[in-house]
């Protein structure tokens, strides 16, 4: 479904038939995709469809991040205990590892939420991974709780994996 974002260029409007041709799938499949993307506020139109500003931002973000597989050890994210300041024996070098750390609670959830709250993790996602949108989404999700952070990371990684295929 998210590959549909990649066939729409900025300012371009395409019909269902044109998108189906570019994606190599049926028109009914594209209709389903477009309906879902419209419900998420990523695509707009009637007859001819285009990316919304939100869709364009997500498309550019995914494009940029999909090319990053892993950052160097020097640029990896290191969690610290907020009480003692001591570094935990764990480095995060990509978004998949960040997701695993959260999902499998390799770092206490309170420590993870604290790192998001004070802006450390968002800063790493922005400056090292290069993704302002994901940083903002993770920061916003943390206000709803730990499970929402995991859900956001999972959905984002799913989109990335679809694009990498």
Secondary structure, DSSP 8 states (H G I E B T S, - for coil): -THHHHH--TT--EEHHHHHHHHTS-HHHHHHHHHHHHHTTSEEESSEEEE-HHHHHHHHHHHHHHT-----GGGSEEEE-TTT--EEEEEE-SHHHHHHHHHTTSS-HHHHHHHHHTTHHHHHIIIII--HHHHHHHHHHHTT-HHHHHHHHHHHHHHHHHHH-
